[in-house]
Amino acid sequence: MQAAFIPLSLFSMIACTAGAEPSRDAVPVNTNDVAVDPHAQVESAAGDVCPSAGPCCESHPGVGCGDPLCCEQVCSHTPFCCEGLWTQECAGIAAAVCDVCDTPFTCPQTGDCCTDHAPDGGCEREFCCDLVCGRDSYCCDGEWDNICANIARANCPNICVCDSFGDFDVSATLDLVDVASLLTCFTGAGNSPVAPGCECADYDGDGDADLNDFAVFHGLLPQ
């Protein structure tokens, strides 16, 4: 029986089809093996939680935060903030990259507490600054105007009664007379209030004349 003749070109095609690996174009792609752009993952995660109820500038036990743009900016930097908890790290990133986080106002600031120095807020003595701003927040959030100065004059005798801390005899210098006056007015910690006439011994305005006040006084003495 005569063997059937198979053209060489057809034989080669059959052999290649049977033995060679198929082209990648012909193989269905397993999407589980496809590399995913990490930025796309972050955007997706942020889109699922941004915005959320939590504050952007403070840590809280949730994911994301209330400002959508800030939330996305933080999560693009640190995906955990949209996947786990909004930690202090997330809040710190928000403070660095977002416009919604204002630098918190802290006392003391420049300016005499007992006089109007608008348009600046706050004043130079920490205890009095905190006390006045606690009663009228505009004195720190806005300006230290005459209303703020009046509150200080009524509640901060340690500075508004005294021309200068520790200068009991108003001689414009600190001398042995003032040292003796401070020792007479010394109450120790927590033993408030200081006696009338001893306001100049209470530097920090906490109502007593203690070692904290004496340390400031000692630092001002002529060397």
N, CA, C and O of each residue as an XYZ file, in Angstrom:
892
protein
N       0.854     -1.179      0.000
C       0.000      0.000      0.000
C       0.891      1.230      0.000
O       1.819      1.331      0.802
N       0.610      2.155     -0.892
C       1.451      3.342     -1.016
C       1.107      4.328      0.088
O      -0.061      4.642      0.323
N       2.142      4.810      0.758
C       1.921      5.758      1.861
C       1.410      7.075      1.330
O       1.778      7.529      0.247
N       0.549      7.672      2.130
C      -0.018      8.963      1.718
C       1.080     10.020      1.786
O       1.888     10.049      2.715
N       1.086     10.867      0.797
C       2.112     11.922      0.734
C       1.598     13.157      1.465
O       0.541     13.699      1.143
N       2.388     13.592      2.472
C       2.038     14.804      3.235
C       3.072     15.866      2.918
O       4.262     15.673      3.169
N       2.645     16.942      2.390
C       3.616     18.007      2.066
C       4.408     18.388      3.306
O       3.892     18.388      4.424
N       5.698     18.717      3.077
C       6.599     19.051      4.178
C       6.103     20.264      4.966
O       6.225     20.302      6.190
N       5.558     21.232      4.282
C       5.102     22.460      4.966
C       3.951     22.149      5.905
O       3.877     22.715      6.996
N       3.034     21.240      5.495
C       1.913     20.876      6.341
C       2.381     20.060      7.527
O       1.854     20.212      8.629
N       3.389     19.177      7.315
C       3.938     18.370      8.397
C       4.578     19.264      9.456
O       4.415     19.041     10.655
N       5.303     20.273      8.995
C       5.957     21.187      9.948
C       4.929     21.940     10.770
O       5.142     22.192     11.956
N       3.799     22.304     10.139
C       2.745     23.030     10.845
C       2.136     22.156     11.919
O       1.877     22.619     13.031
N       1.901     20.871     11.587
C       1.307     19.955     12.554
C       2.253     19.735     13.715
O       1.829     19.716     14.870
N       3.534     19.567     13.417
C       4.524     19.310     14.458
C       4.638     20.503     15.403
O       4.744     20.339     16.618
N       4.614     21.699     14.829
C       4.738     22.887     15.675
C       3.519     23.059     16.555
O       3.628     23.470     17.710
N       2.343     22.741     15.999
C       1.115     22.896     16.759
C       1.056     21.907     17.903
O       0.545     22.233     18.974
N       1.562     20.723     17.700
C       1.484     19.673     18.704
C       2.537     19.825     19.775
O       2.263     19.560     20.946
N       3.780     20.261     19.397
C       4.869     20.217     20.346
C       5.275     21.547     20.931
O       5.853     21.579     22.018
N       4.991     22.664     20.245
C       5.466     23.957     20.718
C       4.503     24.561     21.720
O       3.311     24.257     21.714
N       5.045     25.445     22.607
C       4.175     26.138     23.544
C       3.322     27.140     22.798
O       3.801     27.800     21.876
N       2.075     27.260     23.181
C       1.195     28.191     22.494
C       1.627     29.627     22.736
O       2.310     29.922     23.717
N       1.232     30.509     21.846
C       1.525     31.922     21.983
C       0.830     32.488     23.214
O      -0.268     32.042     23.547
N       1.461     33.502     23.934
C       0.853     34.131     25.106
C      -0.433     34.848     24.721
O      -1.341     35.005     25.536
N      -0.495     35.279     23.466
C      -1.696     35.984     23.034
C      -2.908     35.079     22.983
O      -4.050     35.534     23.054
N      -2.640     33.784     22.859
C      -3.749     32.845     22.727
C      -4.196     32.269     24.057
O      -5.198     31.555     24.117
N      -3.452     32.576     25.146
C      -3.761     31.992     26.445
C      -4.614     32.971     27.241
O      -4.249     34.142     27.350
N      -5.741     32.531     27.800
C      -6.545     33.427     28.640
C      -5.709     33.924     29.825
O      -4.990     33.147     30.453
N      -5.809     35.218     30.124
C      -5.002     35.816     31.182
C      -5.700     35.637     32.519
O      -6.883     35.942     32.664
N      -4.940     35.133     33.504
C      -5.444     35.013     34.867
C      -5.258     36.363     35.552
O      -4.134     36.758     35.863
N      -6.334     37.049     35.778
C      -6.237     38.407     36.332
C      -5.652     38.420     37.732
O      -5.193     39.463     38.198
N      -5.659     37.270     38.417
C      -5.070     37.227     39.752
C      -3.560     37.377     39.712
O      -2.940     37.741     40.711
N      -2.957     37.092     38.535
C      -1.514     37.159     38.403
C      -1.046     38.483     37.813
O       0.156     38.684     37.637
N      -1.965     39.384     37.506
C      -1.583     40.630     36.865
C      -1.093     41.613     37.920
O      -1.749     41.798     38.945
N       0.045     42.242     37.681
C       0.567     43.243     38.608
C      -0.335     44.470     38.589
O      -0.686     44.986     37.528
N      -0.699     44.919     39.769
C      -1.604     46.056     39.878
C      -0.815     47.276     40.335
O       0.014     47.186     41.240
N      -1.075     48.394     39.715
C      -0.430     49.641     40.091
C      -0.775     49.966     41.540
O      -1.955     50.127     41.849
N       0.199     50.071     42.441
C      -0.108     50.335     43.858
C      -0.854     51.648     44.060
O      -1.658     51.770     44.985
N      -0.592     52.636     43.195
C      -1.297     53.898     43.318
C      -2.775     53.727     43.020
O      -3.621     54.393     43.616
N      -3.084     52.819     42.083
C      -4.485     52.555     41.783
C      -5.175     51.916     42.968
O      -6.350     52.184     43.219
N      -4.451     51.060     43.712
C      -5.026     50.453     44.903
C      -5.320     51.511     45.956
O      -6.374     51.495     46.593
N      -4.378     52.430     46.131
C      -4.566     53.473     47.127
C      -5.758     54.334     46.777
O      -6.571     54.659     47.643
N      -5.872     54.714     45.485
C      -6.989     55.550     45.077
C      -8.307     54.832     45.319
O      -9.294     55.443     45.729
N      -8.312     53.519     45.059
C      -9.525     52.748     45.280
C      -9.870     52.687     46.756
O     -11.028     52.856     47.138
N      -8.841     52.439     47.602
C      -9.076     52.367     49.033
C      -9.544     53.705     49.572
O     -10.463     53.766     50.388
N      -8.906     54.789     49.111
C      -9.298     56.115     49.569
C     -10.703     56.444     49.109
O     -11.479     57.052     49.845
N     -11.035     56.037     47.877
C     -12.366     56.322     47.362
C     -13.457     55.633     48.154
O     -14.590     56.112     48.203
N     -13.121     54.505     48.779
C     -14.115     53.763     49.555
C     -14.389     54.406     50.905
O     -15.478     54.237     51.454
N     -13.415     55.151     51.459
C     -13.575     55.673     52.825
C     -13.509     57.191     52.910
O     -13.863     57.760     53.943
N     -13.070     57.854     51.864
C     -12.937     59.316     51.904
C     -14.146     60.003     51.276
O     -14.515     59.678     50.147
N     -14.761     60.931     51.972
C     -14.448     61.312     53.349
C     -15.162     60.419     54.355
O     -16.123     59.724     54.025
N     -14.667     60.456     55.597
C     -15.325     59.745     56.684
C     -15.629     60.757     57.790
O     -15.444     61.961     57.609
N     -16.092     60.262     58.925
C     -16.555     61.180     59.965
C     -15.431     61.744     60.825
O     -15.630     62.760     61.491
N     -14.260     61.118     60.832
C     -13.216     61.511     61.767
C     -12.489     62.783     61.369
O     -12.477     63.143     60.192
N     -11.879     63.472     62.334
C     -11.097     64.670     62.042
C      -9.772     64.317     61.372
O      -9.129     63.333     61.736
N      -9.369     65.120     60.397
C      -8.117     64.840     59.691
C      -6.897     65.156     60.537
O      -5.862     64.503     60.404
N      -7.009     66.146     61.400
C      -5.838     66.669     62.101
C      -5.626     66.044     63.468
O      -4.714     66.434     64.197
N      -6.469     65.066     63.824
C      -6.343     64.373     65.101
C      -6.488     62.872     64.876
O      -7.199     62.440     63.969
N      -5.819     62.090     65.698
C      -5.981     60.634     65.602
C      -7.370     60.249     66.090
O      -7.933     60.901     66.969
N      -7.913     59.193     65.516
C      -9.226     58.703     65.933
C      -9.357     57.231     65.547
O      -8.663     56.770     64.640
N     -10.234     56.486     66.221
C     -10.340     55.034     65.997
C     -11.188     54.690     64.782
O     -12.194     53.991     64.904
N     -10.797     55.166     63.638
C     -11.505     54.870     62.401
C     -10.562     55.065     61.232
O      -9.395     55.406     61.422
N     -11.057     54.853     60.027
C     -10.237     55.053     58.837
C     -10.663     56.332     58.148
O     -11.804     56.774     58.286
N      -9.729     56.930     57.397
C     -10.051     58.134     56.661
C     -10.325     59.320     57.561
O     -10.176     59.241     58.781
N     -10.734     60.436     56.938
C     -11.073     61.630     57.704
C     -12.079     62.469     56.938
O     -12.439     62.144     55.807
N     -12.527     63.540     57.552
C     -13.684     64.264     57.059
C     -13.474     65.110     55.819
O     -14.429     65.344     55.079
N     -12.264     65.575     55.564
C     -12.015     66.384     54.372
C     -11.593     65.461     53.230
O     -10.564     64.793     53.334
N     -12.366     65.410     52.142
C     -12.079     64.412     51.105
C     -10.710     64.566     50.464
O     -10.021     63.570     50.240
N     -10.294     65.817     50.158
C      -9.007     66.013     49.509
C      -7.863     65.653     50.446
O      -6.912     64.982     50.046
N      -7.957     66.099     51.685
C      -6.903     65.788     52.654
C      -6.834     64.293     52.902
O      -5.746     63.724     52.994
N      -7.989     63.658     53.012
C      -8.057     62.217     53.227
C      -7.320     61.474     52.115
O      -6.538     60.561     52.382
N      -7.575     61.871     50.866
C      -6.936     61.201     49.734
C      -5.434     61.490     49.702
O      -4.639     60.611     49.369
N      -5.047     62.719     50.048
C      -3.619     63.053     50.061
C      -2.864     62.212     51.086
O      -1.779     61.702     50.804
N      -3.441     62.072     52.268
C      -2.772     61.309     53.320
C      -2.711     59.836     52.952
O      -1.674     59.194     53.122
N      -3.819     59.296     52.446
C      -3.851     57.870     52.125
C      -2.979     57.525     50.931
O      -2.515     56.390     50.818
N      -2.742     58.488     50.029
C      -1.825     58.226     48.923
C      -0.393     58.141     49.436
O       0.457     57.493     48.825
N      -0.135     58.796     50.555
C       1.191     58.736     51.179
C       1.328     57.514     52.077
O       2.352     56.831     52.069
N       0.265     57.246     52.862
C       0.272     56.128     53.808
C      -1.054     55.383     53.696
O      -2.022     55.764     54.355
N      -1.125     54.328     52.877
C      -2.395     53.617     52.654
C      -3.043     53.102     53.933
O      -4.265     52.960     53.994
N      -2.234     52.821     54.960
C      -2.786     52.293     56.199
C      -3.851     53.219     56.783
O      -4.777     52.760     57.452
N      -3.721     54.524     56.529
C      -4.670     55.487     57.091
C      -6.075     55.289     56.535
O      -7.050     55.731     57.144
N      -6.186     54.629     55.386
C      -7.501     54.325     54.819
C      -7.824     52.844     54.920
O      -8.856     52.390     54.424
N      -6.940     52.094     55.563
C      -7.172     50.655     55.678
C      -7.238     50.205     57.139
O      -7.939     49.245     57.461
N      -6.518     50.887     58.013
C      -6.502     50.519     59.424
C      -7.121     51.613     60.267
O      -8.320     51.873     60.167
N      -6.312     52.259     61.101
C      -6.787     53.335     61.964
C      -6.149     54.650     61.528
O      -5.060     54.664     60.954
N      -6.828     55.735     61.803
C      -6.268     57.066     61.547
C      -5.433     57.424     62.775
O      -5.922     58.024     63.732
N      -4.160     57.036     62.716
C      -3.271     57.158     63.869
C      -2.698     58.569     63.972
O      -2.990     59.442     63.154
N      -1.880     58.764     64.991
C      -1.216     60.060     65.147
C      -0.291     60.326     63.976
O      -0.081     61.479     63.601
N       0.263     59.273     63.393
C       1.099     59.449     62.200
C       0.277     60.022     61.061
O       0.729     60.923     60.354
N      -0.941     59.497     60.880
C      -1.818     60.011     59.823
C      -2.153     61.471     60.072
O      -2.143     62.282     59.147
N      -2.452     61.807     61.328
C      -2.770     63.187     61.676
C      -1.570     64.092     61.430
O      -1.724     65.233     60.994
N      -0.371     63.578     61.710
C       0.840     64.358     61.476
C       1.074     64.611     59.990
O       1.502     65.697     59.599
N       0.794     63.609     59.170
C       0.926     63.785     57.722
C      -0.095     64.814     57.249
O       0.215     65.666     56.415
N      -1.315     64.733     57.784
C      -2.353     65.701     57.419
C      -1.907     67.118     57.756
O      -2.099     68.041     56.964
N      -1.312     67.286     58.932
C      -0.856     68.619     59.335
C       0.227     69.142     58.396
O       0.361     70.349     58.198
N       1.001     68.216     57.817
C       2.112     68.626     56.951
C       1.672     68.915     55.525
O       2.245     69.788     54.872
N       0.657     68.196     55.023
C       0.318     68.302     53.598
C      -1.032     68.940     53.322
O      -1.313     69.290     52.175
N      -1.872     69.101     54.324
C      -3.228     69.606     54.090
C      -3.373     71.042     54.559
O      -2.726     71.470     55.515
N      -4.232     71.777     53.870
C      -4.500     73.158     54.258
C      -5.515     73.249     55.395
O      -5.712     74.322     55.966
N      -6.158     72.133     55.724
C      -7.235     72.185     56.723
C      -6.708     72.143     58.149
O      -7.467     72.364     59.093
N      -5.427     71.865     58.321
C      -4.862     71.758     59.663
C      -4.088     73.029     59.991
O      -2.946     73.203     59.566
N      -4.714     73.898     60.738
C      -4.040     75.114     61.174
C      -3.115     74.803     62.346
O      -3.409     73.935     63.168
N      -2.002     75.518     62.413
C      -1.104     75.354     63.551
C      -1.805     75.836     64.806
O      -2.243     76.985     64.861
N      -1.922     74.986     65.814
C      -2.634     75.411     67.016
C      -1.963     76.600     67.691
O      -0.737     76.683     67.762
N      -2.783     77.513     68.183
C      -2.280     78.705     68.862
C      -1.794     78.309     70.254
O      -2.486     77.595     70.979
N      -0.638     78.760     70.611
C      -0.103     78.454     71.940
C       0.351     79.739     72.619
O       0.859     80.656     71.975
N       0.162     79.783     73.913
C       0.674     80.876     74.727
C       2.031     80.446     75.286
O       2.247     79.260     75.533
N       2.948     81.396     75.488
C       2.795     82.840     75.332
C       3.121     83.328     73.932
O       3.723     82.610     73.133
N       2.713     84.570     73.643
C       3.058     85.277     72.421
C       3.689     86.608     72.818
O       3.834     86.903     74.005
N       4.058     87.396     71.836
C       4.627     88.710     72.157
C       3.504     89.666     72.538
O       2.346     89.457     72.175
N       3.853     90.698     73.258
C       2.876     91.717     73.611
C       2.545     91.730     75.088
O       2.508     90.685     75.737
N       2.305     92.920     75.614
C       1.963     93.118     77.018
C       0.542     92.632     77.266
O      -0.380     93.018     76.548
N       0.360     91.797     78.269
C      -0.971     91.264     78.562
C      -1.928     92.344     79.044
O      -3.140     92.217     78.871
N      -1.410     93.386     79.636
C      -2.261     94.372     80.314
C      -2.652     95.538     79.418
O      -3.382     96.431     79.849
N      -2.178     95.541     78.179
C      -2.508     96.630     77.264
C      -2.942     96.073     75.916
O      -2.585     94.956     75.542
N      -3.715     96.871     75.200
C      -4.184     96.533     73.849
C      -2.990     96.495     72.901
O      -2.242     97.468     72.812
N      -2.800     95.366     72.180
C      -1.771     95.324     71.143
C      -2.297     94.629     69.886
O      -1.589     93.844     69.255
N      -3.562     94.931     69.530
C      -4.111     94.451     68.265
C      -3.226     94.986     67.119
O      -2.668     96.076     67.246
N      -3.086     94.248     66.012
C      -3.901     93.084     65.618
C      -3.346     91.738     66.059
O      -3.873     90.707     65.639
N      -2.307     91.700     66.886
C      -1.752     90.418     67.328
C      -2.627     89.798     68.410
O      -3.322     90.499     69.145
N      -2.579     88.470     68.493
C      -3.293     87.751     69.532
C      -2.338     87.226     70.585
O      -1.141     87.086     70.334
N      -2.874     86.932     71.777
C      -2.055     86.398     72.848
C      -1.213     87.471     73.520
O      -1.228     88.638     73.128
N      -0.475     87.044     74.547
C       0.422     87.987     75.235
C       1.599     87.222     75.824
O       1.673     85.996     75.737
N       2.518     87.974     76.425
C       3.831     87.415     76.731
C       3.918     86.598     78.015
O       4.927     85.931     78.242
N       2.906     86.631     78.845
C       2.936     85.855     80.089
C       1.963     84.692     79.962
O       0.754     84.886     79.835
N       2.509     83.482     79.996
C       1.754     82.287     79.614
C       0.475     82.087     80.425
O      -0.592     81.862     79.853
N       0.577     82.166     81.752
C      -0.592     81.884     82.579
C      -1.708     82.875     82.305
O      -2.866     82.482     82.170
N      -1.371     84.159     82.222
C      -2.377     85.193     81.962
C      -2.936     85.045     80.558
O      -4.139     85.211     80.356
N      -2.095     84.737     79.590
C      -2.541     84.521     78.211
C      -3.562     83.391     78.153
O      -4.617     83.535     77.536
N      -3.251     82.271     78.792
C      -4.177     81.134     78.802
C      -5.479     81.489     79.525
O      -6.565     81.116     79.082
N      -5.360     82.210     80.637
C      -6.537     82.566     81.415
C      -7.478     83.458     80.605
O      -8.683     83.208     80.556
N      -6.930     84.495     79.972
C      -7.759     85.439     79.213
C      -8.372     84.754     77.992
O      -9.555     84.942     77.708
N      -7.582     83.965     77.271
C      -8.103     83.297     76.066
C      -9.124     82.230     76.434
O     -10.009     81.916     75.638
N      -9.008     81.667     77.640
C     -10.019     80.725     78.094
C     -11.352     81.395     78.332
O     -12.400     80.761     78.208
N     -11.324     82.685     78.675
C     -12.565     83.426     78.907
C     -13.086     84.090     77.641
O     -14.293     84.274     77.482
N     -12.184     84.447     76.749
C     -12.582     85.073     75.483
C     -11.617     84.583     74.408
O     -10.511     85.108     74.277
N     -12.032     83.582     73.643
C     -11.139     82.945     72.670
C     -10.671     83.911     71.587
O      -9.633     83.689     70.965
N     -11.433     84.988     71.358
C     -11.041     85.956     70.330
C      -9.680     86.572     70.649
O      -8.966     87.008     69.745
N      -9.320     86.609     71.933
C      -8.051     87.203     72.333
C      -6.862     86.416     71.801
O      -5.760     86.955     71.695
N      -7.073     85.144     71.463
C      -6.017     84.336     70.853
C      -6.317     84.038     69.390
O      -5.409     84.036     68.559
N      -7.580     83.788     69.071
C      -7.944     83.485     67.691
C      -7.957     84.739     66.827
O      -7.772     84.668     65.612
N      -8.178     85.893     67.468
C      -8.236     87.156     66.735
C      -7.182     88.124     67.235
O      -5.989     87.947     66.987
N      -7.639     89.156     67.948
C      -6.737     90.212     68.386
C      -6.774     90.364     69.912
O      -7.777     90.083     70.568
N      -5.639     90.820     70.444
C      -5.603     91.168     71.866
C      -5.996     92.642     71.966
O      -5.147     93.534     71.979
N      -7.302     92.865     72.036
C      -7.806     94.238     72.043
C      -7.997     94.718     73.481
O      -7.536     94.076     74.425
N      -8.675     95.843     73.634
C      -8.828     96.425     74.964
C      -9.689     95.558     75.889
O      -9.512     95.571     77.107
N     -10.627     94.800     75.293
C     -11.436     93.870     76.104
C     -10.539     92.813     76.730
O     -10.683     92.491     77.910
N      -9.617     92.273     75.947
C      -8.672     91.270     76.460
C      -7.785     91.874     77.536
O      -7.525     91.244     78.561
N      -7.319     93.100     77.301
C      -6.475     93.764     78.289
C      -7.238     94.008     79.589
O      -6.670     93.893     80.675
N      -8.516     94.342     79.479
C      -9.330     94.550     80.682
C      -9.482     93.256     81.480
O      -9.427     93.265     82.709
N      -9.675     92.141     80.766
C      -9.773     90.845     81.449
C      -8.465     90.544     82.167
O      -8.467     90.051     83.295
N      -7.356     90.839     81.511
C      -6.046     90.618     82.131
C      -5.871     91.495     83.364
O      -5.405     91.019     84.400
N      -6.237     92.768     83.266
C      -6.053     93.680     84.404
C      -6.898     93.252     85.605
O      -6.528     93.486     86.756
N      -8.043     92.617     85.313
C      -8.922     92.183     86.404
C      -8.487     90.852     87.001
O      -8.807     90.561     88.153
N      -7.760     90.035     86.233
C      -7.489     88.667     86.675
C      -6.017     88.305     86.754
O      -5.680     87.203     87.186
N      -5.148     89.190     86.355
C      -3.711     88.891     86.370
C      -2.966     89.959     87.168
O      -2.137     90.683     86.616
N      -3.257     90.057     88.459
C      -2.589     91.101     89.251
C      -1.089     90.897     89.347
O      -0.346     91.843     89.608
N      -0.642     89.667     89.137
C       0.794     89.415     89.245
C       1.602     90.182     88.211
O       2.802     90.393     88.389
N       0.954     90.598     87.133
C       1.689     91.393     86.137
C       1.077     92.769     85.946
O       1.802     93.722     85.662
N      -0.226     92.902     86.091
C      -0.851     94.187     85.811
C      -0.781     95.146     86.991
O      -0.978     96.349     86.814
N      -0.506     94.640     88.196
C      -0.293     95.504     89.358
C       1.177     95.894     89.440
O       1.514     96.969     89.937
N       2.044     95.024     88.953
C       3.483     95.244     89.067
C       4.010     95.971     87.834
O       3.599     95.683     86.710
N       4.916     96.906     88.054
C       5.594     97.522     86.924
C       6.559     96.516     86.280
O       6.721     96.491     85.060
N       7.186     95.703     87.109
C       8.128     94.707     86.609
C       8.235     93.592     87.635
O       8.271     93.856     88.836
N       8.284     92.357     87.179
C       8.332     91.229     88.102
C       9.529     91.346     89.040
O      10.661     91.577     88.613
N       9.244     91.180     90.330
C      10.303     91.170     91.327
C      10.777     92.533     91.783
O      11.530     92.629     92.752
N      10.347     93.605     91.096
C      10.796     94.946     91.462
C       9.801     95.543     92.460
O       8.985     96.397     92.116
N       9.891     95.074     93.688
C       8.904     95.445     94.709
C       8.959     96.935     95.061
O       7.927     97.540     95.352
N      10.156     97.526     95.034
C      10.284     98.937     95.414
C      10.251     99.881     94.216
O      10.500    101.080     94.341
N       9.934     99.301     93.035
C       9.798    100.095     91.791
C      11.016    101.001     91.596
O      10.895    102.197     91.333
N      12.178    100.391     91.735
C      13.423    101.150     91.555
C      14.036    100.920     90.182
O      15.085    101.478     89.861
N      13.379    100.100     89.379
C      13.846     99.763     88.028
C      15.048     98.834     88.032
O      15.592     98.531     86.970
N      15.473     98.375     89.206
C      16.545     97.385     89.312
C      16.175     96.373     90.391
O      15.426     96.682     91.318
N      16.699     95.186     90.259
C      16.494     94.158     91.284
C      17.687     94.182     92.225
O      18.835     94.036     91.804
N      17.398     94.367     93.496
C      18.478     94.512     94.475
C      18.127     93.737     95.741
O      17.177     92.954     95.755
N      18.912     93.966     96.819
C      18.705     93.224     98.051
C      17.353     93.539     98.690
O      16.788     92.692     99.382
N      16.839     94.722     98.472
C      15.500     95.049     98.984
C      14.467     94.127     98.353
O      13.569     93.630     99.033
N      14.597     93.903     97.063
C      13.655     93.031     96.366
C      13.834     91.567     96.781
O      12.858     90.821     96.870
N      15.077     91.161     97.034
C      15.321     89.800     97.518
C      14.617     89.596     98.855
O      13.961     88.576     99.066
N      14.751     90.554     99.745
C      14.100     90.440    101.048
C      12.579     90.403    100.901
O      11.904     89.654    101.607
N      12.040     91.210     99.986
C      10.587     91.237     99.770
C      10.095     89.909     99.221
O       9.047     89.410     99.633
N      10.853     89.336     98.289
C      10.448     88.049     97.721
C      10.436     86.971     98.791
O       9.508     86.164     98.844
N      11.455     86.945     99.648
C      11.510     85.939    100.706
C      10.354     86.119    101.694
O       9.818     85.140    102.214
N       9.977     87.364    101.946
C       8.843     87.623    102.833
C       7.547     87.127    102.212
O       6.671     86.621    102.914
N       7.423     87.269    100.897
C       6.203     86.871    100.189
C       6.173     85.392     99.831
O       5.146     84.881     99.384
N       7.291     84.705    100.026
C       7.384     83.306     99.598
C       6.349     82.450    100.344
O       6.305     82.455    101.574
N       5.518     81.717     99.589
C       4.473     80.889    100.188
C       4.764     79.398    100.067
O       4.283     78.606    100.877
N       5.545     79.011     99.067
C       5.688     77.590     98.760
C       4.605     77.161     97.795
O       3.609     77.860     97.611
N       4.805     76.013     97.183
C       3.890     75.549     96.125
C       2.500     75.285     96.673
O       2.339     74.632     97.703
N       1.490     75.804     95.967
C       0.103     75.499     96.277
C      -0.489     76.275     97.423
O      -1.675     76.126     97.717
N       0.298     77.096     98.077
C      -0.214     77.865     99.221
C      -0.689     79.233     98.753
O      -0.068     80.254     99.049
N      -1.791     79.241     98.024
C      -2.292     80.474     97.458
C      -3.450     80.986     98.318
O      -4.002     80.205     99.093
N      -3.841     82.245     98.221
C      -3.216     83.225     97.320
C      -2.068     83.945     98.005
O      -1.903     83.884     99.223
N      -1.280     84.630     97.183
C      -0.239     85.465     97.764
C      -0.908     86.642     98.458
O      -2.009     87.051     98.092
N      -0.239     87.171     99.447
C      -0.807     88.278    100.216
C      -0.851     89.549     99.378
O      -0.052     89.699     98.453
N      -1.757     90.459     99.676
C      -1.759     91.756     98.986
C      -0.395     92.428     99.115
O       0.203     92.457    100.191
N       0.073     92.960     98.011
C       1.408     93.549     97.987
C       2.472     92.576     97.544
O       3.612     92.964     97.292
N       2.103     91.302     97.448
C       3.081     90.284     97.037
C       2.836     89.794     95.607
O       3.403     88.784     95.189
N       1.994     90.510     94.862
C       1.694     90.072     93.493
C       2.951     89.958     92.642
O       3.034     89.108     91.754
N       3.937     90.824     92.918
C       5.164     90.817     92.121
C       6.048     89.605     92.406
O       7.065     89.410     91.741
N       5.669     88.794     93.386
C       6.429     87.574     93.676
C       5.883     86.379     92.905
O       6.491     85.308     92.907
N       4.740     86.555     92.245
C       4.051     85.447     91.556
C       4.224     85.598     90.049
O       3.348     86.125     89.363
N       5.354     85.133     89.547
C       5.663     85.333     88.126
C       4.685     84.606     87.218
O       4.196     85.188     86.249
N       4.389     83.332     87.517
C       3.590     82.522     86.602
C       2.085     82.667     86.831
O       1.289     82.052     86.121
N       1.691     83.475     87.817
C       0.279     83.775     87.991
C      -0.552     82.625     88.502
O      -1.766     82.604     88.295
N       0.069     81.666     89.165
C      -0.703     80.520     89.653
C      -1.172     80.724     91.096
O      -1.688     79.797     91.719
N      -0.993     81.933     91.621
C      -1.538     82.253     92.930
C      -0.601     82.063     94.092
O      -0.922     82.459     95.213
N       0.566     81.459     93.856
C       1.520     81.290     94.950
C       2.870     81.879     94.560
O       3.083     82.252     93.407
N       3.761     81.956     95.507
C       5.143     82.373     95.262
C       6.026     81.208     95.679
O       6.333     81.035     96.858
N       6.425     80.419     94.705
C       7.146     79.189     95.012
C       8.507     79.176     94.320
O       8.980     80.203     93.833
N       9.131     77.987     94.283
C      10.474     77.882     93.719
C      10.502     78.187     92.226
O      11.517     78.655     91.710
N       9.403     77.927     91.531
C       9.357     78.280     90.109
C       9.506     79.788     89.922
O      10.241     80.250     89.049
N       8.798     80.543     90.755
C       8.899     82.000     90.680
C      10.282     82.469     91.112
O      10.852     83.381     90.512
N      10.820     81.838     92.161
C      12.140     82.234     92.645
C      13.213     81.969     91.590
O      14.161     82.745     91.471
N      13.077     80.892     90.827
C      14.072     80.576     89.795
C      14.105     81.673     88.731
O      15.178     82.058     88.267
N      12.917     82.179     88.343
C      12.881     83.279     87.375
C      13.513     84.527     87.978
O      14.310     85.208     87.333
N      13.145     84.816     89.225
C      13.694     85.983     89.914
C      15.218     85.903     90.008
O      15.917     86.882     89.743
N      15.720     84.741     90.384
C      17.175     84.561     90.509
C      17.875     84.798     89.178
O      18.969     85.360     89.129
N      17.225     84.360     88.094
C      17.823     84.556     86.772
C      17.878     86.011     86.348
O      18.683     86.374     85.490
N      17.035     86.850     86.935
C      17.007     88.274     86.590
C      17.951     89.112     87.438
O      18.223     90.266     87.105
N      18.450     88.548     88.522
C      19.346     89.310     89.411
C      20.644     89.654     88.696
O      21.147     88.845     87.916
N      21.189     90.820     88.942
C      22.489     91.172     88.344
C      23.559     90.164     88.764
O      23.635     89.770     89.928
N      24.349     89.772     87.837
C      25.395     88.774     88.119
C      26.710     89.460     88.512
O      27.701     88.784     88.785
